[in-house]
Amino acid sequence: MARGARRSAWTGAGVAVAVLTGAGWTRGSLDAGDVAAAVLAVAVGGLIGGLRRSPVVAPPESTAAERHSIAEALLANIPDPVILVDRRSVVIEVNPAARALLPTLKLRHPLSFALRAPEILDGIEEVLRTGQPLKTLYATRVPTERAFEVQIGALPMPDGPMGGQPNVVLFLRDLTSARRLEAMRVDFVANASHELRTPLASLLGFIETLQGPARADAPARERFLGIMKTQALRMTRLIDDLLSLSRIELREHVAPTQDVDLGQIVRQMVDTQGPLARDRGVALAVSAPDAPYPILGDRDELLRVVENLVENAVKYGGGGTVTIALGRETPANPRKPRIVLEVRDEGPGIAPEHIPRLTERFYRVDVASSRAQGGTGLGLAIVKHIVNRHRGRLVIESAPGKGTSVRALLPEHGSETLH
């Protein structure tokens, strides 16, 4: 191996060891991001080091150009932002992900012009002073809120014009999705605990009353027992919905294979929901041509989709007519025909700011009204996950005073998956 190539390889390897040591190699707790940063260090260190001309043997210009193109291709295909700066924190190289995150980032300009983060700029100085890699956090709020873990490491340049002084590589790992999932998990536990605690507190209070002051009060006992039954049924529905949601999520990655006629499911569920609609003064109207609507699906799950959508429209649609429509829709690609299930009501509608959150667990536009109607706040979350498992899409459209329309777009049997 030529001296310059060996030196380039040791440059990248040295940075990799430094990154792994700082990330947790010594404690045996590396994660995927640490390994990615180490691989990046090897690649950037080796390739950029290889671009430096050796004082002994100068590589042909074609070889240097080829290595430069390889380095650029490698950086371009790294999905996380990567920034290389010199000892003055002037930007030497960036990849497209970094440019997308920081549009004002420019080569041969100080990093502080585009990244006003004291913890990162101070971290670069510390890495240059100590030679040890470090991690810090960086968050953005505009245009959207995002969080990154920034791994900063020294990148030795033995053949550089500054006499072997190191540059610094910054690797930004996006933590936004992980933090959102963690927040959702915490909110889910808190909401589930709250939803169960409320009816349990009611039951305990009524039981104490029946055992004490209302022991011999027959009318009060009958009234309290009715309320206790309602609260117990509410807890039962909540637990059933939680279990259903858990089962659906476990199988969400496995597409159903059963041949199902969605038209039969809709007609069956309309007959089932008829008594509830009549009790609430709501008329159910079915708009579906008499034809088969074949899809690959799970019959029980599709029944749950239609049941939840129709029940929501009946309970919260404010009376009038609820229309259940079935039809076919051909998108731009005719090889991907899809069947559209739509449930429309003539209710008060929903404000735009609530629509993106309607499929979140326990999210309610009107908490008091939902609980009074016996809702658990999980119906649309269940619908969304079932539609996802069937490789379809859920579209919710509404405006105040104009009712609400919920559409499930499902691939017709034999068509390709919807995207």
N, C-alpha and C positions, 0 to 999 in steps of 0.2 A: 504494500500500500504506500502511496506517495506521502511525503511528509505533510503536505497541505491537507490531504484527505484525512490522514490520521488525526491531525490537529482539529479539523472540523468535527470529526466524529467525537473526539474527546470533549470538545466544547459543548456539543449537544448533550452528551452523556453526563457531563458535570452538572449542567443545569437541571437535567432530569433528576439526578440524585438529590440536588438541593431542594427541588420542588417536592419530591416524595418525602424527604426527611422533614421538611416543614409541614407537609400535609398530614403526616401521621404514620409514616412507614415504621418509625421506631416504636410506635404504640400498637401497631397491627390493626389499624382502623382506617383503611383507605376506602373512599367511595369512588363512584364512576367519574365524578368531576375531578378528583385528584389525579386519577390515572390519565384522564384526557389532558389535563394540564401538563403532566409529565411527558406524554407523547408529543404534545405541542412543543414543549421545550426541546426535545430531541430533534424534531423536524426543523424548527426555526433555527435552533443553534447550529445544527449540522449544515443546513442549506445555506444560511446566511454566512456562516463561517467559511463554507466552501466557496462563497463568492469572493472572499478576500484573496487577493493574489499573494502567494507565498513568496518570501524574499529569495528563495532558492530556485524554485521552478515556477515560472509563470504559465498558467494554463492557457490554452488557445482561447481566443475570444469567442469562438463558437461554443466551446464547452461552458464558459462562464455564462453566456447568454442562455444556453439550455438549462443550466442550473437555476438561473434567475426566473425563467418561465415556470420551472417546476415549483419553485418557492411561491410564486404568485398564485399558481393553480391550487397549491395546498392551502394557502391562507384563504383563498376565495371559497373553498369548500368546507371550511370550518364554520359551523352554524352559529357559534357564539362569537361575540366581539373580541378581537385581538388587536392590541396596539403595541407598537415598538417605539420607544423613545430613547434619546441619548442622555448623557449625564446632565444636560441642561434642561431636560424635560421637553425637548423639541421632538416633534413627531417625525419618525423615520419611515414607518410603514404601518398600514392599517389594512384590514380586510373589509369586504362589503358589509358584513354584519355590523362592524363598528361605525362605518359611514352612515348606515341606516339609523343607528341609535343616536349618533351625534352628527347631524347634518353639517354643522359648522366646522367639523374636524378637517384640517388641511395639512398636507405634508410641508415640512420645513417651517411650521409654525409652532409656537409653544402650546403644549397640551392644555394649559390653563385657559387659553382663548375659547376652547370648546367644552371643557369639563371643569366646572367650578365646584370642585369637591375637595375641601381642605384635607380630609382624611386620606384621599388617594395621593394628592401631591406630597403630603407629609410622609406617606408610606414609601413613595419613590425615593425620597431623600434618606429615609432610614435604611432601605434596602441597599442603596449605594454606600452608605456608611458602614453597615455591618456585614454586608454580603449574604445575609440570611433572608430567605423568602418570607413573606407574610400575607395574611388575608385580611380584608376589610370589607365593609358593606357600602353599597352605593344605591340610592333610590331616586327615581324620577317621578314627577307628578304630572308633567305635561308632555305629550298630549294625553297619555294614560298613566296610571300609577303602576310602576314596575319596580322590582327589587333585584339587585345583582350582588353576588359575592365576587369580589375582585381579588384575584391571586396575582401578586406582584413578585417577580423574581429577577435576579441579576442575570444578564446574558453576557458571558465573557466573550470578548472580541480580541484575541491575541494578535491578529494582524491588522487591527484597526489603526486609523490615522492618529489616534490619541494614545498611542503607546500601550495598548493592551488593557485600557480602562474599560469596564463593562458598560453595556447599555442595559435597559430595563424593558422587560416584556410584561404587559398587563393582559390577563385573561379574565374576561367577565362572564361568569356563569349565571344564567337567568334563573332566579328563584321564585319568579312571580307565580307560576302554576303551583309549585309546592306550597307556597305560603297561602294561596287561596284555598287549596285543598285542606290544609291544616285549619284555617279559619272556618271552613265549612264543617269540618269534623267537630270542632269545639262548639260551633253554633248548634249543630245537630244534637249533640249530647245535652247542651243546655236547654234547647227547645223541647226535646223528648222528655227530659226530667220535669220541666215545667208543665207540659201537657198532662203528664201522669200525676204530678203532685196535686194539681187543682182538684180533680175529681176524687182523689184519695182523701184530701182534706175535708171535702164535703161529706164523704161517706163516714169518716171518723166522727165528724161533728154531729151528724144525724144519729149515728149509733149511740153516742154518749147521751144525746137528748132523749132517745127512746128508752135508754136504760135508767134515766133519771126523771126529770120533770114530766115527760110525756108518757111515762110508763102506763098510766091508766087512761090516757086520752086517745080514744079510738079514732076520732076524725083526724087528729094530728098524726097518729101513727100511719093511717092510710095515705095521707098526703106525703109524709116523709118517705114512706116506702116507695112511692111512685118516683120521687126525685132521686132516691138512691138507685133505683133500677135504671133511670136515664143516665146517671153518671157511670154506672157499671157498664152499660152498653157502649158509652162513649170510650171508655178505656179498652173495651174489647175491640171496637173498630180501629182504634189507634194501634193496638198491638198487631192486629191482623194486617193493617196497611204497612206497618214497619217490616213484618215478616215477608209480605209480598214483595216489597221494594228490595229487600235484601236478596231474595231468591232471584228476582229479575236481574239485578246487578251482577250476581254471580254468573249468570248465563248470557249476559249481554253480548259477549264476544262470539257466541255460537249462534249462527243464523238458523232460524227454524227451517224445517224441511217438509212439513206436512202440507198437503194440498188442501186449501180452504177456500170456500166461497164466501167472500165478505158480505154479499147481498143477503144470504141466509142469516148470518150473524146479526146484521142490522135489523132485519124483520123480527127475529126472535127477541132481541133486546127491546125493541119498541113495544112489543106486546107485554114484556115484563115490566117496563116502566110506565105503562098506561095507567094503572091505579094511582101511582104517586102523582102523575100529572093531573089526573082528574081531581084528586083531593086538593090540589093547589090552584085549580082553575086554569090550567095550562093545556093548550091543544097541541098534540104532536102531529106533525105532517111529514110524510116520507116522500122524497123526490128521488126516485131511482128507477130508471127504465128496467123493464122485466128482462133481464139478461144476467148471465153469470159474471161474477167478478172474481176470477181466480187469482189467488196469491199464495206464496209459500209462507205459512205462518203457524203460530200456536193458537189453537181455537180458544182455549181458556183465556189466554192473555188478550186476544182481540175482543173477546166478550167484555173483558174488564175495561178496555179502551172505550168501547161504545157506551158501556154502563156509566163510566165516570163522566164522559163528556155530556151525555144526555142528562144525567142527574144534576151536574153543575148548572146546565142551562135551565132546567126546571126549577131548581132551588133559588138561583141568583139572577134569573132572567127577568124577574119582575112581572111575570104573567104573560098574557098574549099567546103567541104561537112559537113553538120551537120546531125548526125544520132540520130534518136529517136527510142530507143529500149524498148520493153516490154518483160518480161519473168517471170518465176517462179523460186524461189530459196528456197530450203528446208534447214533450219539451222540444228544445231546439234539435236534440239528437233523436231522430225517430226510432232508433234502436232501443230507446229507454222509455217505453210507454209506462204510465203509472196510473194507479187507481186513486181517486181522491175521495176521502170521507170527510164531509163537512157538517158541522153542527152549528146552527145559527139561532140566536135568540133576539128578541126585540126589547131587551132590557135597557137599563140606564147607561150601559157601556163602562169602559174602563179608561182612566187617564193614561196618557202615553208613558209617563214615568214608571208605571207599575208593570207594563207588559213584559219587558225583558226579564223580570224576576218572578213571573207567575209560576214557572216550573221549578222554582227552588223549594226545597223541603220546608214546610211549615210557614211559607210566605202567604199572607192573606192581605187582600186589599182592605177589607173591613173585618177585623178580628172578632168583634162582638157578634156581628151578623153570622159569620162563619160558624162560630161555636153554637149560636142559637139554632142553626140549621143542622147541627150534628156533624159538621165537617171536621176533618183531621188536619187539613193543610197539606196532605200528601197526594191528593188525587191527580193533579196535573204532573207532579214529579213521576208518579207511576206511569202515566200515559207517555211522558217523554221517553222514559227508559224502554218501555215496550216498543215504541215506534223506532227507537234507535236499534233495538235488537232485530227488528224486521227490516233494517237497512233503509228506513224511510226518513221523512222530515216532518216536524210539527210546526205549523205556522199559525200564529194568533194575531188577529186583526180586530181592533176595537177603537171606538172614539166615544167620548161622553155624549149621551143622548142618541146614539146610533146603533146600539146593540153590540153584540160580540160574535165573531166568527172564529171557530177553531177548525183547522184543516189538518188531516193526517194524509200525507202523500206517500203511498206505498208502491214498491215496484210490482208491476203485474207479473204473474207467473210466466217464467221464461225470459223476462227482461233482465237487464243488468242492474247492479246496485245503484241506487240514487246517490248523487254527490251534490 
